[in-house]
Amino acid sequence: MSSAIADYRRLWGAAGFSFVAVAFLGRIPLAMSQMGVLLLVAQSTGKYGIAGATAGALAVASAIGSPFFGAAADRVGQRPVVLTQSILGSIGLVAIVVCSDRGVSSGALIAVAAVTGLVMPQVGPLARVRWRPVLAKRVDEGRIRQSEVNRFVDLAFSYEGAGDEASFVLGPALVGILGVLVGADGALLAAAVLLLVFGSWFAVHRTAALVPRGSEHAPTHGVKLWTAAFIVLAFAVYLMGTFFGSIQAGSTVLATQQGHPDVAGLIHAVLGVGSMIAALSLAAVPVSVLYATRMLWASGAMVALSLPLLLVQTIPQVVAVIAVLGFAVAPYLISAFALAGLIVPPARIGTAMTFMAGATGLGYATGASLAGRAADGAFGPSGPTPAFAVTIGAMVVAFVVSVATQRILRNARIVS
């Protein structure tokens, strides 16, 4: 344990505290926005299907816009792209609140959410892109040995996974706390302020200048982005997005039925606690355990641990189930992102990481929409149980995909 702590200290020291802090805080608004929109629309309309569709529109548009802006960052640099997104995204969140308060039509509200999602920056994936050049600079300075780079890159991806999970904890938790104190609209306004401040700070941080742009990249002739392995990984994180969206919708329905709709964000936040702990603990997993193997075992664990969701009837019960379930989430998600980072050519890494994040957002939209409709009784009985059935279904598919694609993932070409 002490060795892992020392390694993390060296990793954070290599990047600098300001980068670690700003990159973490800059990703929280995205986590807040999806839950905030879901809660705001559910309270203002009383319809879970519309709430899920609005939150899903934000996520779908983010999925569409993410690879576009990621490719732009690869070409012209992260600084101008992320700065523009942070400003426009904060304006969009304010616009959602205004439209909701004025009681605009559901179609208009969904459209505004979609435009907002389109320009929301993906700070987490772009932070992953910065670690390799940051560590390369420290090698040149003699602060890290070349032989340590791969281990520190693996450690960095584990940390970034933990950072994502922590944002999944704090984002919904902040929405829940602020929802109680100042309402769901106040929570979204807070997300807008955080995005404007820390998204912009991340954009102009000195580490942005270390990421090669366009022709500055090493040649990657003959190396393709759209390999079979990358497509599998993109689908894998899509399924995880479906998991997040459906379990978030199910938790909202259950909390509302129990008479405590404002604690939905806090319930979902519990999922991220175990996941964050597991993410930080992945440093202890031997490097000989392949990412494909980690994904296989994690997906199987998620199927088994999610089955009790069909039986939960109270808030304490759902909290207990998802608290344990969270420990299987990080190994699966981090392994998918880390393997993608290894097999994608350097000139396309920004595109790949943001596409993966976009696929997660698209999955979230699918999960939130399907679970919301299920909760409304569109497919039979209504309530949280049909919504959680969507969660379990997504994990079953993830396990089947992991089993079927083990050879593809194990034989994926590693870009040197």
Secondary structure, 3 states (H helix, E strand, C coil): CHHHHHHHHHHHHHHCHHHHHHHHHCCHHHHHHHHHHHHHHHHHHCCHHHHHHHHHHHHHHHHHHHHHHHHHHHHHCHHHHHHHHHHHHHHHHHHHHHHHHCCCCHHHHHHHHHHHHHHCCCHHHHHHHHHHHHHHHHHHCCCCCHHHHHHHHHHHHHHHHHHHHHHHHHHHHHHHHHHHHHCHHHHHHHHHHHHHHHHHHHHHCHHHHHCCCHHHCCCCCCCCCCCHHHHHHHHHHHHHHHHHHHHHHHHHHHHHHCCCHHHHHHHHHHHHHHHHHHHHHHHHCCCCCCHHHHHHHHHHHHHHHHHHHHCCCCHHHHHHHHHHHHHHHHHHHHHHHHHHHHHCCHHHHHHHHHHHHHHHHHHHHHHHHHHHHHHCCCCCCCCHHHHHHHHHHHHHHHHHHHHHCHHHHHCCCCCC
